[in-house]
Amino acid sequence: MQLCKCKTFFLRKFLKIAHFVCQIQLFYVPLQPIMDYKRYDKEDLQEALRVLRAGGIIVYPTDTVWGIGCDATNAEAVANIYALKQREDSKSMLVLLDSPAKLNYYIADIPDSAWTLLEATDNSEDTKPLTIIYPNARNLAPNLVAEDGSIGIRITNEPFSKALCEQLRHPIVSTSANISGHPTAHFYNEIEQAVLDGADYVCQFRRDDDCPHEPSSIIKINADGTFQIIRP
């Protein structure tokens, strides 16, 4: 009888995960590879890192649209981004990481469904980037975390932003390079002058990139493992 109960438990667990993955695959559409970029300039990368380590703000290319970024553990730098975007700090911003292995340091308890989702999508360069909103954020700037304790994190495979995260050894804020409420800048030449003037450094890499980029998909994972699709 005990063996039967165990089998039933694991069967239900398997079916729950399978249903979760199937729902994700309904909207998670593979993209054509678009990241055949030239190698970034190391001096460009090092200058961006110098500014980030000093608590500054950069404008940089990401795996989606152009972004405004800073060290995600620096509350003063985060506040400066809110000010530049003219955005209330009650509206949290997402961050980039270079590896899923670093998630546990910034999320206290990661639901199993989040790992399942990461494995199912794998964030490779030929698929649409995915942002997951996790519960129980920690070790980040307090003014970056939402009122419910959650934080959006995306694992980036775009070469420049990935290198920034790797070498800074901290997550990097990634919010669209526009004033709040204004159109999103899909290309460098669409970025408002006020944003460029308000940054401490504007990266050189991919300024001439004319490949179309869109914001990521967004899924919110709750502490009990349930989830909501915020943006397909």
ABEGO torsion letter per residue (X at the ends): XAAAAAAAAAAAAAAAAAAAAAAAAAABBBBBBAABBBBBBAAAAAAAAAAAAAGBBBBBBBABBBBBBBBAABAAAAAAAAAAAGBBAABBBBBBBABAAAAAAABABBBAAAAAAAAAAGGBAABBBBBBBBBGBBGBBAAABBAAGBBBBBBBABAAAAAAAAAAGBBBBBBBBBBBGBBBBABAAABBAAAAAABABBBABGAABABBBBBBBBBBBBAAGBBBBABX
